[in-house]
Amino acid sequence: MNIPRTSFPRIIIIGGGFAGIALAKKLSKQEVQVVLLDKNNYHNFQPLLYQVSTGGLEPDSIAYPIRKVLKDFPNFHFRLANVDEIDAKNNTVITNIGNLKFDYLVVASGSKTNYFGNAEVEKHSMAMKTIPQSLNLRSLILENFEDALLTSNLHERNALMNFVIVGGGPTGVELAGALAEIKKGILPKDYPDLDTRSVQINIIQSSDCILKGMSDKASQKAEDFLEKLGVNVWKNIRVTNYDGKTVTTNTDLIFETATVIWAAGVKGALIKGLDAADFITRSNRLLVNEFNQVKDYNHIFAIGDIACMVTNDFPDGLPMMAQPAIQQGKQLGDNMLQLLEGKPMKSFVYKDKGVMATIGRNKAVVDLKRFKFQGIFAWYVWMFVHLFFLIGFRNRMVVFINWVYNYVRFDREARLIIRPFKRKN
Ligand SMILES: Cc1cc2nc3c(=O)[nH]c(=O)nc-3n(C[C@H](O)[C@H](O)[C@H](O)COP(=O)(O)OP(=O)(O)OC[C@H]3O[C@@H](n4cnc5c(N)ncnc54)[C@H](O)[C@@H]3O)c2cc1C
């Protein structure tokens, strides 16, 4: 891998997401060698993926080169590599570009879409966890309208214009809101010869409310906002299958659709090697102690989505969200320096900064610890927080300008089929 030899301890970080970057930044000026491995050369700001899928933002504005984040630090090395296996006995990571020994290893590999073992759903539905997946979805949505315009078969046309989002968490809700805005503001102008009133946007949630982790008020308001936008909110319904044409559920309800977006869950992006049954949770996360050490290891840590830290407030592990990942990354940086100096590490305490979701133009719901609010002010707060956490000045400027332009012009200019989406056979 061409990593220079050094007398400093080598810390390998797998993953340049929120957690890995926060950790690398903390360690990069210290007397350690940091090697960050990621299968992509960019950090992906996942909370705005839905805006890429719906043509509101270009993909470049939510991605940032990992090398650039840490360019000024001489002891930092980035390699574009997929880690295939962790050989914990020999302190080695095995990757597609070679093997590398570590003194300390930090797994920050995040999560991937959870289809709960349903291979057919996995094959036919669309996920939205990566930038390429979001671009696929953008292409498919636009291709559907192009195809709908051409077909004289009413059944086929309706299926092309029927969107089913499975999962009523923030991702599903934000996507549904954005699709509804497109239906209202863009489709009638772009497709005057198509009856776009028949576009249906459905969101299916298995429990009795959407935005389950948020307050009742936020959940109810989000549902009201969606219904006002014309989204069909289906609750207490579980999707059982999708064969590429029909969504079946645990009730009599079925949906004939060409597009299912699966936002019903994620699971840890586990890497082979650390897979002993006693420290993997049901959602494929690595059980860690209060110092983020993977159970049974002193020199292997996990942070972010892949780590399952059980606390009194979170008996199933801290939420798989950006804040726990960032906070764990920062704290582990401090703890590793303590460890290297032979000093005691500090237990991680999660500071809950709140949860928020936006539902189309001018509407959002925000649950902070002390305040809960909904509507236009919440929408401004949502925008400010997302701009603040986006990495890179250029990205912040581009996103801000895009949002202002989209707001004033009721437009989403990135509705481009750059790379047509090909369905799997
Ligand atoms: C659509 C969507 C919307 C979201 N919205 C919000 C939101 O509004 N608010 C919020 O707080 N959270 C949100 N989240 C969740 C949030 O993005 C995650 O919790 C957060 O990204 C976790 O950070 P992480 O560093 O653990 O993992 P990630 O950010 O996923 O980073 C993991 C990194 O590891 C790399 N990697 C994985 N496996 C390997 C391997 N084998 N070899 C090399 N590299 C590897 C990946 O390429 C990636 O760069 C959203 C997630 C999605 C998908």
The ligand as a Tripos MOL2 file, in Angstrom:
@<TRIPOS>MOLECULE
LIG
   53    58     1     0     0
SMALL
NO_CHARGES

@<TRIPOS>ATOM
      1 C1        -30.9230    8.7800    3.1360 C.3       1 LIG1
      2 C2        -30.3690    8.9980    4.5190 C.ar      1 LIG1
      3 C3        -30.7690   10.1060    5.2660 C.ar      1 LIG1
      4 C4        -30.2540   10.3230    6.5330 C.ar      1 LIG1
      5 N1        -30.6670   11.4320    7.2240 N.ar      1 LIG1
      6 C5        -30.1320   11.6820    8.4360 C.ar      1 LIG1
      7 C6        -30.4910   12.8690    9.1540 C.ar      1 LIG1
      8 O1        -31.2870   13.6830    8.6830 O.2       1 LIG1
      9 N2        -29.9170   13.0630   10.3680 N.ar      1 LIG1
     10 C7        -29.0290   12.1880   10.9110 C.ar      1 LIG1
     11 O2        -28.5180   12.4240   12.0010 O.2       1 LIG1
     12 N3        -28.6870   11.0600   10.2720 N.ar      1 LIG1
     13 C8        -29.2110   10.7830    9.0440 C.ar      1 LIG1
     14 N4        -28.8510    9.6450    8.3800 N.ar      1 LIG1
     15 C9        -27.9680    8.6830    9.0480 C.3       1 LIG1
     16 C10       -26.5260    9.1340    8.9840 C.3       1 LIG1
     17 O3        -26.1820    9.4850    7.6620 O.3       1 LIG1
     18 C11       -25.6450    7.9970    9.4950 C.3       1 LIG1
     19 O4        -26.0270    7.7020   10.8070 O.3       1 LIG1
     20 C12       -24.1950    8.3860    9.4560 C.3       1 LIG1
     21 O5        -23.7820    8.5330    8.1160 O.3       1 LIG1
     22 C13       -23.3300    7.3360   10.1490 C.3       1 LIG1
     23 O6        -22.0040    7.7260   10.0540 O.3       1 LIG1
     24 P1        -20.8430    6.6370    9.9610 P.3       1 LIG1
     25 O7        -19.5660    7.3860    9.9340 O.co2     1 LIG1
     26 O8        -21.0490    5.6170   11.0210 O.co2     1 LIG1
     27 O9        -21.0770    5.8720    8.5850 O.3       1 LIG1
     28 P2        -21.1230    6.4300    7.1070 P.3       1 LIG1
     29 O10       -21.3390    7.8820    7.0790 O.co2     1 LIG1
     30 O11       -22.0990    5.5510    6.3980 O.co2     1 LIG1
     31 O12       -19.6610    6.1300    6.5670 O.3       1 LIG1
     32 C14       -19.1680    4.8360    6.4090 C.3       1 LIG1
     33 C15       -17.9980    4.8640    5.4380 C.3       1 LIG1
     34 O13       -17.3840    3.5930    5.4290 O.3       1 LIG1
     35 C16       -17.0430    3.2260    4.1120 C.3       1 LIG1
     36 N5        -16.9920    1.7550    4.0680 N.ar      1 LIG1
     37 C17       -17.9480    0.8790    4.4190 C.ar      1 LIG1
     38 N6        -17.5290   -0.3810    4.2930 N.ar      1 LIG1
     39 C18       -16.2530   -0.3010    3.8440 C.ar      1 LIG1
     40 C19       -15.2720   -1.2750    3.5010 C.ar      1 LIG1
     41 N7        -15.5090   -2.5980    3.6320 N.pl3     1 LIG1
     42 N8        -14.0770   -0.8660    3.0440 N.ar      1 LIG1
     43 C20       -13.8100    0.4630    2.9070 C.ar      1 LIG1
     44 N9        -14.7070    1.4290    3.2210 N.ar      1 LIG1
     45 C21       -15.9000    1.0540    3.6870 C.ar      1 LIG1
     46 C22       -18.1460    3.8390    3.2710 C.3       1 LIG1
     47 O14       -17.7280    4.0440    1.9320 O.3       1 LIG1
     48 C23       -18.4200    5.1460    4.0070 C.3       1 LIG1
     49 O15       -17.6450    6.2100    3.4840 O.3       1 LIG1
     50 C24       -29.3390    9.4030    7.0900 C.ar      1 LIG1
     51 C25       -28.9390    8.2880    6.3530 C.ar      1 LIG1
     52 C26       -29.4370    8.0880    5.0810 C.ar      1 LIG1
     53 C27       -29.0000    6.8940    4.2830 C.3       1 LIG1
@<TRIPOS>BOND
     1     1     2 1
     2     2     3 ar
     3     2    52 ar
     4     3     4 ar
     5     4     5 ar
     6     4    50 ar
     7     5     6 ar
     8     6     7 ar
     9     6    13 1
    10     7     8 2
    11     7     9 ar
    12     9    10 ar
    13    10    11 2
    14    10    12 ar
    15    12    13 ar
    16    13    14 ar
    17    14    15 1
    18    14    50 ar
    19    15    16 1
    20    16    17 1
    21    16    18 1
    22    18    19 1
    23    18    20 1
    24    20    21 1
    25    20    22 1
    26    22    23 1
    27    23    24 1
    28    24    25 2
    29    24    26 1
    30    24    27 1
    31    27    28 1
    32    28    29 2
    33    28    30 1
    34    28    31 1
    35    31    32 1
    36    32    33 1
    37    33    34 1
    38    33    48 1
    39    34    35 1
    40    35    36 1
    41    35    46 1
    42    36    37 ar
    43    36    45 ar
    44    37    38 ar
    45    38    39 ar
    46    39    40 ar
    47    39    45 ar
    48    40    41 1
    49    40    42 ar
    50    42    43 ar
    51    43    44 ar
    52    44    45 ar
    53    46    47 1
    54    46    48 1
    55    48    49 1
    56    50    51 ar
    57    51    52 ar
    58    52    53 1
@<TRIPOS>SUBSTRUCTURE
     1 LIG1         1 GROUP 0 **** ****
